Amino acid sequence: MIQKLSYKTLLIIYETIRPDLGYDIALEFYAAISRAESYPMCSALIDASVRRSLVSRFPYGVLYADSDKGIYILAVMNLHRKPGYWQNRM
């Protein structure tokens, strides 16, 4: 079964594991998105037009597409799941 979690729920889950861990993952997501915005062509290409910016310290990747107006975030990928599971969500 594929489980869909909101970003807010994910932060709450990490915060219950250890105080400030929710804050830490939020900072790492922000850094991953900022890298993708600053250097959109440097992240790994995982599909014809989809790139993945890794979230440091946590098993997630931010999937995005690059456009003339900036990046478009498509999904957040759990790197411990079967590869390609996210494709059905688009």
C-alpha positions in Angstrom: 0.0 0.0 0.0 1.4 3.4 -0.9 1.0 5.9 1.8 0.5 9.6 1.0 1.6 12.0 3.7 1.3 15.8 3.7 4.5 17.8 4.3 3.0 19.0 7.6 2.3 15.5 8.7 5.9 14.4 7.8 7.3 17.3 9.9 5.1 16.3 12.9 6.2 12.6 12.6 9.9 13.6 12.7 9.2 16.0 15.5 7.8 13.2 17.6 10.9 11.1 17.0 13.1 13.7 18.5 12.6 17.4 19.5 13.8 19.7 16.7 14.1 16.9 14.1 11.0 18.3 12.4 12.8 21.6 12.2 15.9 19.9 10.9 14.1 18.2 8.0 12.3 21.4 7.1 15.7 23.1 6.8 17.0 20.3 4.6 14.0 20.4 2.3 14.4 24.1 2.0 18.1 23.6 1.1 17.2 20.9 -1.5 14.6 23.2 -3.1 17.0 26.2 -3.0 19.7 24.1 -4.8 17.2 23.1 -7.4 16.2 26.7 -8.0 19.8 28.0 -8.2 21.2 25.2 -10.3 18.2 23.4 -12.0 20.3 21.5 -14.4 22.7 20.0 -11.9 20.4 17.5 -10.2 20.1 13.9 -11.4 17.8 13.4 -14.3 15.5 10.5 -13.4 12.9 10.8 -16.2 12.7 12.6 -19.6 12.1 16.0 -17.9 12.1 15.2 -14.2 15.1 15.9 -11.9 15.7 14.9 -8.3 17.3 17.1 -5.7 18.4 15.1 -2.7 17.4 16.0 0.9 20.6 15.8 3.0 20.5 13.6 6.1 17.0 12.2 5.3 15.8 9.5 2.8 13.9 11.9 0.5 14.3 13.6 -2.9 12.4 16.5 -4.3 11.3 15.8 -7.8 10.9 18.8 -10.1 10.7 20.0 -13.7 12.6 23.0 -14.9 10.8 25.7 -16.9 11.4 29.2 -18.2 9.6 30.6 -15.1 11.6 28.5 -12.6 11.1 25.0 -11.2 7.9 23.1 -10.7 7.9 20.7 -7.8 6.1 17.5 -8.8 6.5 15.3 -5.7 8.6 14.3 -2.7 10.1 10.9 -3.2 10.9 8.5 -0.3 14.2 7.0 -1.4 13.6 3.8 0.6 10.6 2.8 -1.5 10.6 0.9 -4.8 12.0 3.1 -7.6 9.3 4.6 -9.8 6.5 4.3 -7.3 5.9 8.1 -7.6 5.2 8.0 -11.3 1.6 6.9 -10.8 0.9 10.1 -8.7 1.4 12.5 -11.6 
